Amino acid sequence: MSTLATLPGINPKIPAALRPLLEVAYNFQWSFNPAALDVFERLDPIAWEETGHNPVKLLSTISPERLEALALDEKLVAKVREAHESLARHMADKGWYAGVSKDLPTRLRPLLVAYFCAEFGLHECFQIYSGGLGLLAGDHLKAASDLGLPLIGVGLLYRNGYFHQALDATGYQQELYPALDAPRQPVRRMMDLETGRQLTVGLELPGREVKIAVWRADVGKVRLYLLDTNIPENSAEDREITANLYLGDQRRRIEQELVLGIGGVRALDAIGEEPTVFHLNEGHAAFLAIERIRQLRVRTGLSFDQCREAAACGHVFTTHTPVPAGIDHFNTGLVQHYFGTMYDALGLDMEGFMALGRENVADKNEAFSMAILAIRCARFCNGVSKLHGDVSRKMWQNIFPETPVAEVPIGHVTNGVHTATWVSPTMAAVFDKHLGEAWHSRPQDPAAWAGIDEAPDAELWAARQAGRAGFVEYCGRAAGYGKTGGRPGTLDPSLLTIGFARRFAGYKRGTLLFRDPERLGRLLKGDKGRGVQLVLSGKSHPGDGWGKDLIKDIVAFARSDAAMGRILFIEDYGIDVAREMVRGCDVWLNTPIRGLEASGTSGMKAAMNGVLHASILDGWWDEAFTPEVGFKIEDTGVYLNDAPNPERDEREADALYRLIEAQLVPEFYTREAGVPRAWTAKMRACIRELAPFFSTGRMVAEYAGKYYFPAHAATTRLNLSKTDIAPARELADHIAHYRKHWAGVRVKSVQAAPAPGGQALAVAAAVRLGMLRPDECLVQAYHGPLDDTGGIGEGTAVPLSAKAPLPGGDGTYHYVGNVKPAEHGDRRYGLVVRVLPGDDRLVTPFIPGLITTSAPVRAEADPGAHL
């Protein structure tokens, strides 16, 4: 049995009038609750800044005398009540889920999603995040709370978090690792009621057991459990496992992922949480699948494959990486070291276990991929944008041999951002005036944003001007704190301000705009007051010398006379810096090598504030861009890696300069009655079209509809109880039956001819099923235009019907059906007949190795003239 630690006595003498702030402080709902943020700042504005906007630390810093005096301020006490009531309303609101959940099965258990991620970006004071993945995870939890979706999070409580960045005298990045000080963060210990001590679970590592302490943070209605090895029961070395995020060698990385995946499942068991769906947000969490299968083996005594079927139907895997090199891989020796004692418990030998993480299971030299492990142990997989879904299907097609790329079972849910967290108070006032309450309660609803069309140009422009002016002031304060690479923050509040902020990795090309210094200098200077200023921010991974050099080069140029004081680099990029930048810039710049950006979310945050996006058509911008909402940088094509390519960079840098010269500058500075009408028209369209779709409200609801609900239904269907998984066992046995007899499946002949009426093709096929029955198999005509490789890139599957067994006694059946060719212009058209497993209990019929396809066929008349 476990429970949450009572709210600690931050100050035992805190007055009763202020005591509701304790509950507010320990729920991250304050991070998107304007009333709470306002009251915490009012308590002590200087301490609020010095504590990094941490309300728990703030309340422990203010003296008892000061608190007594504040309790006598009636206006402040009213604000305290307002903040507490706002939290109470949020907690009581059943949200979107209440209206869509009535048809979900509850025979096994009610829906509960466990969302595992290596990092969570909830607020700058709680730095257990490094960048986009963590911010997305934090926004995911916030949106789940808004929607009322039953979801819990699982992550790691890093003692030193990610690093803080400082630039030395040369502009080179230095890393600082201050302690997180968990007891003074908005997080509490989970307590073991039997011992009266913090709840811990054990993890067997080679030669010892590591103890993992469990903490909990609340994010509205969502519970986030965080795991920590920094406790006295562990050796000094093991206490370091959760010291830092994404640092250390491969040994430290695999240990962290063991704590997250295996330790996370055990922690939920110890707490008493019973998820029906497990969401693996990136491959770092994939070991949870191994632990769940092991537990099922212990409880049921069934085989690995039978238990995997029972577990995998409830696993959702989201990949965020568009290239295999960006995924965690571990060599055979390292995997053997950590899993050598677990093989028997899983019912596998070493090669069987290694095959779970190998693309080519026969290649004993191939490293163990966490993403491939996740794909092999999850029945639901997705990328994070439409383009990234396409890239992922191509990247992992070899795992599903003979499956057309378009039908590789990896979908997509395009990322979003949490509206209430990222919209500025200035824009919120505009939205409140013209949109009413709807944009707060239904940010994913396009109708909630339609009222922005009623906002006058002058009002939108005034909000933009105020946002830029406030940002320029912020830059001045950052310079005063020595956070701008040694440059004064003397920006001009009237100039077109372009922002670029992200991790400094080679493929993101943070210096593309600096490729031609003279041309950049002319843009900065401008003509007749039509200049440009550029604000940049971002960290490079401590081990990435290339990224550090990029930052150093930018800072060197910013310090030069050529920059004219119009380039500023803000140090220590985090949520706080991002919040100011996406609210204050006029243009958000993004220059990745096309094909290497999975999604990106910073531009979405900017768009909600009417900040226009200018980007290569990669990630989310590939599906979001229209000329009405922003700008595109012309590219030279899609690339598979970030290898240097001077010709590409030269051409794309030129396209960027031309965009700024020919569109951004003229549209920004061409004014009518002091207002740039073309610019405000884009602002209006940007907010109306992008804000609802690229919100996490839409994103999480889409995850629920496409993945969580089907995974919950599949789990309920295949698992009768924790110890009775008979339906999953039967399905696994049926898959084994397919594998045993699939070699006998063959499409012997196919004919296609015009059907009566001439608008369709009549397809007939002789299909040998051997030892399989027609009711066990899907036989389909798959047809569509041919791609450049001569294959059917994106086709349509039409079921064929078995009419009768054919003579010969070898299990051959006559199949027929009609196919209507789609429009295909002058492109050649193809048709094949294929056989797939046909068990209704399967989440997808595309099982590696179980697909048989005929050779392409040619029709005899006009409908198939291009076949």
Buried (B, 14 or more C-beta within 10 A) or exposed (E): EBEBBEEBEBBEEBBEBBBBBBBBBBBBBBBBBBBBBEBBBBBBEEBBEEBBBBBBBBBBBBEEEBBBEBBEBEEBBEBBBBBBEBBEEBBEBEBBBEEBBEEBBEEBBEBBBBBBBBBBBBBBBBBBBBBBBBBBBBBBBBBBBBBBBBBBBBBBBBBBBBBBBBBEEEBBBEBEBEEBEBBBBBBBBBBBEEEEEBBBBEBEBEEEEBBBBBBBBBBBBBBBBBBBBBBEBBEEEBBBBBBBBBBBEEEBBBBBBBBBBBBBBBBBEBBEBEBBBBBBBBBBBBBBBBBBBBBBBEBBEBBBBBBBBBBBBBBBBBBBBBBBEBBBBBEBEBBBBBBEEBBEBBBBEBEEBBBBBBBEBEEEEBBBBBBBBBBBBBBBBBBBBBBBBBBBBBBBBEBBEEBBBBBBBBBBBBBBBBBBBBBBEBBBEBBEEBBEEBBBBBBBBEEBBBBBEEBEBEBBBBBBBBBBBBBBBBBBEBBEEEBBBBBEBEBBBBBBBBBBBBBBBBBBBBBBBBBBEEBBBBBBEBEEEBBBBBBBBBBBBBEBEEBBBBBBBBBBBBBEEBBEBBBBBBBBBBBBBBBBBBBBBBBBBBBBBBBBBBBBBBBBBBBBBBBBBBBBBBBBBBBBBEEEBBBBBEBBEBBBEBEEBEEBBBBBBBBBBEBBBEBBBBBBBEEEEEBBBBBBBBBBBBBBBBBBBBBBBBBBBBBBEBBBBBBBBBBBBBBBEEEEBBBBBBBBBBBEBBBEBBEBBBBBEBBBEBBEEEEBBBBBBBBBBEBBEBEBBBBBBBBBBBBEEEBBBEBBBBEBEBEEBBEEEBBBBBBBBBBEBEEBEEEEBBBBBBBBBBBEBBBBBBBBEBBBBBEBBBBEEEBBEBB
